[in-house]
């Protein structure tokens, strides 16, 4: 039985979820959560304070013990808005590594939204239709328009509850001027969402995270207590009850006039959420009103569930989720090519040949299995840098790939793919290179070998008018022979170009490299 664990290091809290795979589905074994306010100091000073760091590390040590107790097979630790903004993020990385041995991945706002979407649609059947997903965390707010379980539009906004509280609401209770300034900022940011998804009309709105849970619980409690808001909770069969937009607005207006102590006493909010609930309530009220939405229903699913679903999709090749994940991951590669003016059809022969080289030379290169996909992605994208400038385009390609949104590729994987595309010219991978310094040392030898395979595949396509060359590969303990079988057009240029790779091939693989025409 395979066991996975996901750790979400958010701006307001850290969360752990451990699940086992049974019959190709995830079964939750353990959950834990701690509010640490990691982003509180970041949004004021730009750095994570020692106190916030220490609080978070204590929680992570507890999570670490749980992970060990459940004999987890695979773990992924992701961090979001606070660490994206923190200037001292490397110090936090080092402390986590020292305390737990874990490596933290800082994901972008869009990747965060994709994973939240995956977590919700994998667990909530209602979300597989036409709907909006809203996740308002401590540092950012992700708004997603989804249809048939696929993301159609998404925007990530700096409207987290901790961020807004620290930047705008200094007094207790906040002054009218403070609230007005915050509302102006929220409206300004929400215009981006209106431009992208404002024209969509949907009846299903699903909200995740602690702020949504608190607002939903508070609205229900007030309604049951007979509060004369004029709004009633609407029952739902699948998720929690719907919290109407009118109830959210009236609750936001009520909370802003209350002190922290008074908000503590509101059912569903409590002491941990009372400091930041005013900001969160106003974001939801403005968002629902400006997008003309009827209200929201709370789902307990979130980022950690998306991370777990992704690990399941990657590891269990027998599921439709795996196929869907692979399709979406490759679609993001093709979209990047189109964005930078590269026709994917023209790159397909390079992709085919690098895949063949990977399969036929396994005993020679001894690369991990995941490098096949990374090589094929590098083959498809290796020319995107020409969009900026043909001169030095390999450097431009590396930068574009490393810093672009590629769904399903972790930051480290993007760096590896970008490094493979970098070394197609005269330069060679070396430990001291800027590009290689960002990649774990244990991956350096793999990157060198992968770069050789891609260089060979690119060499076979020097003349874009040449039809697809057929290639046969013969491997002996001391040599590798590539036999080219041209189509209708001669392949002299490709033969010459491939032979130029012989010396580098011998340097990396310690075998002779021979090229001949059939």
Secondary structure, DSSP 8 states (H G I E B T S, - for coil): --EEEEEEE-SSEEEEEEEEEETTEEEEEEEEEEE--THHHHHHHSS--HHHHHHHHHHHHHHHHHHHHTT-SEEEEEE-HHHHH-TTHHHHHHHHHHHH---EEE--HHHHHHHHHHHHHTT-GGGGSSEEEEEE-SS-EEEEEEETTEEEEEEEES--HHHHHHHH--SSS--HHHHHHHHHHHHHHHHHHHHHHTT---SEEEEESHHHHHHHHHHHHHHHTT---S---B--SSSS-EEEHHHHHHHHHHHTTS-HHHHHTSTTTHHHHHTTHHHHHHHHHHHHHHTT--EEEE-S--HHHHHHHHHHHHH-TTSHHHHHHHHHHHHHHHHHHHHTT--HHHHHHHHHHHHHHHHHTHHHH---TTHHHHHHHHHHHTTGGGGT-STTHHHHHHHHHHTS--TT--HHHHHHHHHHHHTTSS----TTSHHHHTS-GGGHHHHHHHHHHHHHHHHTTSSTTS---EEEEEE-SSEEEEEEE--SS--HHHHHHHHTTHHHHHHHHSSEEEEEE-
